[in-house]
Structures are given as C-alpha cells and as structure tokens.
Amino acid sequence: MTPKSGVLLLGSCITAIASVGSIFELSSGNPELGQMVTSIILGISIPLTALLFWVAVQDTRANIK
C-alpha cells in the first residue's frame, strides 16, 4: 500500500461516515444543517465514497510487484 492509497482510503472512510450521519440526521426529522444541506451532503458523499475506494484499490493493484 502506498501513501496515496492510504490517503484515498482515509477520504473514503470520512465520506462514508458523512453519508451515514446524513442518513441519521434526515431520518430524525429535523436535521441540524437543514434538510437541503444534509441532502446535498448525502448526495455528494455516497458516490464520492465509492469513487475514492475504487481509486485506492486501483492504485494499490498498480503498485503490487
């Protein structure tokens, strides 16, 4: 694993936590940041989590020798 893939995995974990937190906030009925902002965070964080994870895996595979 390279430092680049480690940073990408860290970003993936952070965005995954943001998406789970957004789901809980939206399900509570009264999100602290408001419905619109929390929905935007959720909408951005889900694909970003998958993208960062995929790029990290690709980087790790490219550096295996």
JOBELJO-V387618 format. One record per helix or strand. SS is the DSSP state (2 for helix, 1 for strand). FROM is the first residue (numbers start at 1). TO is the last residue. Records with the same first field share a line. If there is no record, write none. Layout:
BEGIN
SS = FROM-TO + FROM-TO
END
This chain:
BEGIN
2 = 3-28 + 35-62
END
